[in-house]
Amino acid sequence: MTTIKDVAKAARVSTATVSAVLNGTAYVSPTLKARVEAAIATLDYAPSQAARSLKRGASGLVALVVADLASPFYARIVCAAEAAVGARDRSLVVFNSDETPENERRILDRVARLSCDGLIFVPADDPKRYARSGLAKGRPVVLFGRSVEGLSLDTVTLDNRQAAADVTNYLADLGHVRIGAITGPDHLSTGRARRTGMMEALAARGLSLRPEHLRSGEFREEVAYAQARDMLARADRPTGLYVANGVMALGVLRALADLGLRCPADVSIASTDTIPGSRVFRPRLTRTEHPATDMVNEAVRLLIDRIHRRTNEEPRHVVFQPTLVLGDSCGPPPGP
């Protein structure tokens, strides 16, 4: 097996110079760097990850905990994170909490046992628990997509209030005054913010929402299906419906089909985020989309910066703006 000493001998430099070229820890002149790189290529040298981790006192692992791998949004997050972390010569370890606090607690214990250098985390538990859990102690953490009040951690999020307001305003612009909503859990920042954004948009237009037209789908397809089926089976159903994420939108569209209702002729549907199979699904969903790759790249950048510097500076909060994408799922309200 080729060693760093073999590379140093072939390049006629010290092992310290080879290490500096490999790790970027010190300046090496272009001439010496070229000799080292040529020797590495000739000898097909690959440094041991375990040895490099031991030397720098780190595992080289970055953990990513997502809330629901069945969601196309989180599938995109994993792919983007793998690329961003790999580009920094680290390995990604992915966990899925499935929006379940018990799963999440087991995952966080495992992340600690693996000695991961840092964590990108989509929280799913009650915010009060995190203050007691020590989540923010012992390793750098970046909260992704969701924030937790009371934790001094870096966050990368979407402007969820604006996302909900954008689609609500679009429905109102089409003439809908009887607008309903399938929202997410109130204990999650995304659920609260999207509900708030929708309500603010309605209030700004002098519109109100009937209590029976506001349901929680818990960010779950089957829950959203059941809630939508009950709501839309009523004679006074809303003519326009805001759905707070794409997975729930799929359940809502199934409920419409099972009730024999047409979208958008009978009920218009608009959501935050897209749905599985959106490229072939009809009608095409009107929605706001996240700049997922940009959000992941920023989260990885913040995390690696914390890993390298280990600073106690104030947390950084980066908020991305949504984009409204028009499909075929919205139209004017049906006539009387």
ZISULMO-V624004 format. One record per pair of residues at least 12 apart in sequence whose ideal C-beta (glycine too) atoms are under 7 Angstrom apart, sorted by the first residue. I is the first residue (numbers start at 1). J is the second residue. D is the distance in Angstrom with one decimal. If there is no record, write none. Layout:
{{I | J | D} {I | J | D}}
This chain:
{{2 | 43 | 4.7} {2 | 44 | 6.8} {2 | 45 | 4.7} {4 | 18 | 5.3} {4 | 19 | 6.8} {6 | 43 | 6.0} {7 | 36 | 6.8} {7 | 39 | 4.9} {7 | 40 | 5.8} {7 | 43 | 6.0} {7 | 45 | 5.2} {10 | 39 | 4.0} {10 | 42 | 6.7} {10 | 43 | 6.2} {11 | 35 | 4.3} {11 | 36 | 4.7} {11 | 39 | 4.0} {12 | 35 | 6.8} {13 | 32 | 5.8} {13 | 35 | 6.6} {13 | 36 | 6.2} {17 | 32 | 6.0} {17 | 36 | 6.5} {18 | 36 | 5.5} {21 | 33 | 5.5} {21 | 36 | 4.5} {21 | 37 | 6.9} {22 | 47 | 5.8} {58 | 117 | 4.8} {59 | 114 | 6.9} {59 | 115 | 4.8} {59 | 116 | 6.2} {59 | 117 | 5.7} {60 | 90 | 5.1} {60 | 91 | 5.9} {60 | 117 | 6.9} {61 | 90 | 6.9} {61 | 91 | 5.5} {61 | 93 | 5.4} {61 | 114 | 6.1} {61 | 116 | 4.5} {61 | 117 | 6.1} {62 | 85 | 4.9} {62 | 90 | 5.3} {62 | 92 | 5.5} {62 | 116 | 6.4} {62 | 117 | 6.2} {62 | 118 | 5.4} {62 | 120 | 7.0} {62 | 303 | 6.8} {63 | 93 | 5.0} {63 | 95 | 6.7} {63 | 111 | 4.6} {63 | 116 | 4.2} {63 | 119 | 4.7} {64 | 78 | 6.7} {64 | 81 | 5.2} {64 | 92 | 5.9} {64 | 94 | 5.1} {64 | 120 | 4.8} {65 | 95 | 4.7} {65 | 97 | 6.0} {65 | 107 | 5.6} {65 | 119 | 6.9} {65 | 121 | 5.0} {65 | 122 | 6.1} {66 | 78 | 6.6} {66 | 96 | 5.8} {66 | 122 | 5.1} {67 | 97 | 5.6} {67 | 99 | 5.1} {67 | 122 | 4.6} {67 | 124 | 5.1} {68 | 98 | 6.2} {68 | 99 | 5.6} {68 | 247 | 7.0} {69 | 96 | 4.3} {70 | 247 | 7.0} {71 | 246 | 7.0} {71 | 247 | 5.1} {72 | 246 | 6.7} {72 | 274 | 6.3} {72 | 276 | 5.2} {73 | 246 | 6.6} {73 | 273 | 5.4} {73 | 290 | 6.6} {73 | 292 | 6.6} {76 | 292 | 4.6} {77 | 292 | 6.0} {77 | 296 | 5.8} {78 | 94 | 5.5} {80 | 292 | 6.2} {80 | 293 | 4.6} {80 | 296 | 3.9} {81 | 120 | 6.7} {81 | 296 | 5.1} {81 | 300 | 6.5} {84 | 296 | 5.8} {84 | 297 | 5.3} {84 | 300 | 4.1} {85 | 300 | 6.0} {88 | 304 | 5.7} {93 | 114 | 6.6} {93 | 116 | 6.5} {95 | 107 | 4.4} {97 | 124 | 4.9} {99 | 124 | 4.9} {99 | 219 | 6.3} {100 | 124 | 6.8} {101 | 124 | 6.2} {101 | 125 | 4.0} {101 | 126 | 7.0} {104 | 124 | 5.3} {104 | 125 | 5.5} {108 | 135 | 6.9} {116 | 139 | 6.7} {117 | 139 | 7.0} {117 | 307 | 5.2} {118 | 139 | 5.9} {118 | 140 | 4.2} {118 | 141 | 6.9} {118 | 303 | 4.6} {118 | 306 | 6.5} {118 | 307 | 5.0} {119 | 139 | 6.1} {119 | 141 | 4.8} {120 | 142 | 5.1} {120 | 144 | 5.2} {120 | 299 | 5.2} {120 | 303 | 6.0} {121 | 141 | 5.7} {121 | 143 | 5.7} {121 | 144 | 6.5} {122 | 144 | 5.3} {122 | 145 | 5.2} {122 | 146 | 6.0} {123 | 143 | 6.4} {123 | 146 | 5.3} {123 | 148 | 5.5} {126 | 187 | 5.4} {127 | 148 | 4.9} {127 | 149 | 5.7} {127 | 150 | 6.8} {127 | 187 | 6.6} {130 | 148 | 5.2} {130 | 151 | 5.8} {131 | 150 | 5.2} {131 | 151 | 7.0} {135 | 151 | 7.0} {136 | 151 | 5.5} {136 | 152 | 6.4} {136 | 153 | 5.6} {140 | 303 | 5.7} {140 | 306 | 3.5} {140 | 307 | 5.3} {141 | 153 | 5.2} {142 | 154 | 4.6} {142 | 156 | 6.4} {142 | 299 | 4.9} {142 | 302 | 5.1} {142 | 303 | 4.7} {143 | 155 | 4.5} {144 | 156 | 5.4} {144 | 299 | 5.1} {145 | 157 | 6.1} {145 | 158 | 6.9} {145 | 190 | 6.7} {146 | 188 | 5.8} {146 | 189 | 4.9} {146 | 190 | 5.4} {147 | 189 | 4.7} {152 | 315 | 5.0} {153 | 315 | 5.5} {154 | 302 | 4.6} {154 | 306 | 6.9} {154 | 315 | 5.2} {154 | 316 | 4.9} {155 | 317 | 4.9} {156 | 295 | 5.3} {156 | 298 | 5.2} {156 | 299 | 4.3} {156 | 302 | 6.9} {156 | 318 | 4.9} {157 | 319 | 5.5} {158 | 290 | 5.3} {158 | 320 | 5.4} {158 | 322 | 5.9} {159 | 319 | 5.4} {159 | 320 | 6.9} {159 | 321 | 5.4} {159 | 322 | 6.3} {160 | 190 | 5.3} {160 | 193 | 3.7} {160 | 194 | 5.0} {160 | 197 | 6.4} {161 | 193 | 4.9} {161 | 196 | 5.6} {161 | 197 | 3.4} {161 | 200 | 7.0} {162 | 197 | 6.3} {162 | 321 | 6.6} {162 | 322 | 6.1} {163 | 194 | 6.6} {163 | 197 | 6.7} {163 | 272 | 4.6} {163 | 288 | 4.3} {163 | 322 | 4.0} {164 | 194 | 4.2} {164 | 197 | 3.3} {164 | 198 | 4.3} {164 | 242 | 6.5} {164 | 272 | 6.2} {165 | 197 | 4.4} {165 | 198 | 6.9} {165 | 200 | 6.3} {165 | 201 | 4.1} {166 | 288 | 5.4} {166 | 322 | 6.4} {166 | 324 | 4.8} {167 | 242 | 5.6} {167 | 270 | 3.9} {167 | 271 | 6.9} {167 | 272 | 6.9} {167 | 286 | 6.8} {167 | 288 | 6.0} {168 | 198 | 4.7} {168 | 201 | 3.9} {168 | 202 | 6.3} {168 | 242 | 5.5} {169 | 201 | 5.2} {170 | 270 | 6.2} {170 | 286 | 6.8} {170 | 324 | 6.7} {170 | 330 | 6.7} {171 | 240 | 3.9} {171 | 242 | 6.9} {171 | 268 | 6.1} {171 | 270 | 5.9} {171 | 330 | 6.5} {172 | 205 | 5.4} {172 | 207 | 6.7} {174 | 268 | 6.8} {174 | 330 | 6.1} {174 | 331 | 6.6} {174 | 332 | 5.3} {175 | 332 | 5.0} {175 | 333 | 5.4} {176 | 239 | 5.2} {176 | 240 | 3.5} {176 | 268 | 6.5} {176 | 333 | 5.1} {177 | 207 | 5.8} {178 | 238 | 4.8} {178 | 239 | 5.1} {179 | 202 | 6.6} {179 | 207 | 6.8} {179 | 209 | 6.5} {179 | 238 | 5.6} {179 | 240 | 4.6} {179 | 242 | 6.7} {180 | 209 | 6.9} {180 | 213 | 3.4} {180 | 214 | 6.8} {180 | 231 | 6.2} {180 | 238 | 3.4} {180 | 241 | 5.0} {181 | 195 | 7.0} {181 | 198 | 5.5} {181 | 209 | 6.9} {181 | 214 | 5.4} {181 | 241 | 6.8} {181 | 242 | 4.5} {182 | 215 | 5.4} {182 | 217 | 4.2} {182 | 224 | 5.1} {182 | 227 | 5.9} {182 | 228 | 6.0} {182 | 241 | 6.8} {182 | 243 | 4.8} {182 | 244 | 6.4} {182 | 248 | 5.4} {182 | 252 | 6.0} {183 | 195 | 4.5} {183 | 214 | 6.9} {183 | 216 | 5.5} {183 | 217 | 6.8} {183 | 244 | 4.8} {184 | 217 | 7.0} {184 | 218 | 6.8} {184 | 219 | 4.6} {184 | 244 | 4.7} {184 | 245 | 6.4} {185 | 216 | 6.5} {185 | 218 | 5.5} {185 | 219 | 6.6} {191 | 244 | 6.7} {194 | 244 | 4.5} {194 | 272 | 5.9} {198 | 242 | 5.3} {213 | 231 | 6.5} {213 | 238 | 5.0} {215 | 227 | 3.9} {215 | 231 | 6.0} {217 | 248 | 4.3} {217 | 251 | 6.9} {219 | 245 | 5.5} {219 | 247 | 6.6} {219 | 248 | 6.4} {220 | 248 | 7.0} {221 | 247 | 5.0} {221 | 248 | 6.3} {221 | 250 | 5.4} {221 | 251 | 4.0} {222 | 251 | 6.3} {224 | 243 | 6.9} {224 | 248 | 3.5} {224 | 251 | 3.7} {224 | 252 | 5.6} {225 | 251 | 3.5} {225 | 254 | 5.5} {225 | 255 | 5.1} {228 | 251 | 6.5} {228 | 252 | 4.3} {228 | 255 | 4.0} {229 | 255 | 4.1} {229 | 258 | 6.7} {229 | 259 | 6.5} {232 | 255 | 6.1} {232 | 256 | 6.5} {232 | 259 | 5.8} {232 | 261 | 6.3} {232 | 267 | 6.3} {233 | 259 | 5.9} {237 | 267 | 6.9} {239 | 267 | 6.3} {239 | 268 | 6.7} {239 | 333 | 3.9} {239 | 334 | 6.3} {240 | 268 | 4.5} {240 | 333 | 6.8} {241 | 267 | 6.0} {241 | 268 | 7.0} {241 | 269 | 5.3} {242 | 270 | 5.9} {243 | 269 | 6.3} {243 | 271 | 4.2} {244 | 272 | 5.6} {245 | 271 | 6.6} {245 | 272 | 5.8} {245 | 273 | 4.9} {246 | 271 | 5.7} {246 | 273 | 3.9} {246 | 274 | 4.7} {246 | 275 | 4.3} {246 | 287 | 6.9} {249 | 269 | 6.4} {249 | 271 | 4.1} {249 | 275 | 5.1} {249 | 285 | 6.0} {250 | 275 | 4.7} {250 | 276 | 6.3} {252 | 269 | 6.0} {253 | 269 | 6.5} {263 | 283 | 5.6} {263 | 329 | 5.5} {264 | 283 | 6.8} {264 | 329 | 5.6} {264 | 330 | 5.2} {264 | 331 | 3.8} {265 | 331 | 6.9} {265 | 334 | 6.5} {266 | 334 | 5.9} {268 | 329 | 6.4} {268 | 330 | 4.1} {268 | 331 | 5.8} {269 | 285 | 6.9} {269 | 329 | 4.6} {270 | 286 | 4.4} {270 | 287 | 6.4} {270 | 329 | 6.6} {270 | 330 | 5.6} {271 | 285 | 6.0} {271 | 287 | 4.7} {272 | 287 | 6.7} {272 | 288 | 5.2} {273 | 287 | 6.3} {273 | 289 | 6.8} {273 | 290 | 6.5} {274 | 287 | 5.6} {274 | 289 | 6.3} {283 | 327 | 6.3} {283 | 328 | 3.8} {283 | 329 | 4.5} {284 | 327 | 3.4} {284 | 328 | 4.7} {284 | 329 | 6.7} {285 | 327 | 4.9} {285 | 329 | 5.0} {286 | 326 | 5.4} {286 | 327 | 4.4} {286 | 329 | 5.0} {286 | 330 | 4.6} {287 | 325 | 5.5} {287 | 327 | 6.9} {288 | 322 | 3.8} {288 | 323 | 6.4} {288 | 324 | 5.4} {289 | 322 | 6.5} {289 | 323 | 5.2} {289 | 325 | 5.5} {290 | 320 | 7.0} {290 | 322 | 6.5} {291 | 320 | 5.2} {294 | 320 | 6.5} {295 | 320 | 5.5} {298 | 318 | 5.3} {302 | 316 | 6.1}}
